[in-house]
Amino acid sequence: MEGWAGIDVGSRTTKAVLLLEDGSWFSHVVLTGADPQGAAEKCFKVVLDKAGLDQNVVLEVVATGYGRRRVPFAHRQYTEITCHAKGAAFFFRDIQTVIDMGGQDAKVISVDGAGVVVDFVMNDKCAAGTGRFLEVMAQVLELSLEEMAEEALRAKEAASISSMCTVFAESEVISLIAEGVPRDKICWGLHLAIAKRVAAMVRRLPQGKNVAFTGGVAKNRAMRKALEQILGVKLLVPEDPQVVGALGAALLARDGTRCK
């Protein structure tokens, strides 16, 4: 059986998807670390092993993400914006907006009915609205990311977080802890602050009713709840939102070979 592969080399994690001609697909995620090429090769090997196939059955490999040019076995490269739009449209018909929150950036993508990018806005100049921001705040609170999300979901009200600069927000959280503000209120306040930042990006584009949430941060249930509260919509979240970009890359690889 033949197939196509997508490799998404992100700043924090590398994802691979192997899409087979019968429509089934396999995925794997590893930490990118200091060796993006090695992470891509490892991820690719694992998905092949999961499928029980050899590399020679893969007709084309498309790479995406920050490290897409560090994948020597890729035939083509696409931006993660193009791939997330394509991947989200695979899961949800008539998708109009895609919110992608990763380790180091946040993107809002406006798409047409076929998953083609119409417009986008992106925050990649600071950690605000990204997974890294949450990681730093979790460390200050001496919680894991999972524990931080659970604390936020338990909260009845939110502490006010006025700064989205990671350095200033860290100082603000330390002050709130010193004042005796309950940890759950701080956690929920942080999630709402991020949601407000991302919502401001969403409102710069035409926002359709069908909004997908992708990227590693989409696995955080508190982040989903915060965004839904601020945006006033029910987010569409794939079963594994972290691999949507890699799946989109595999779909583009398939479409590319079919057009040849």
PyMOL commands that set and color helices and strands:
alter all, ss='L'
color gray80, all
select helices_A, chain A and resi 36-51+55-57+68-70+80-91+131-140+145-154+166-178+183-202+216-219+221-231+241-258
alter helices_A, ss='H'
color red, helices_A
select strands_A, chain A and resi 3-9+13-20+25-31+58-64+76-77+97-101+106-111+117-123+211-214
alter strands_A, ss='S'
color yellow, strands_A
deselect
rebuild
show_as cartoon
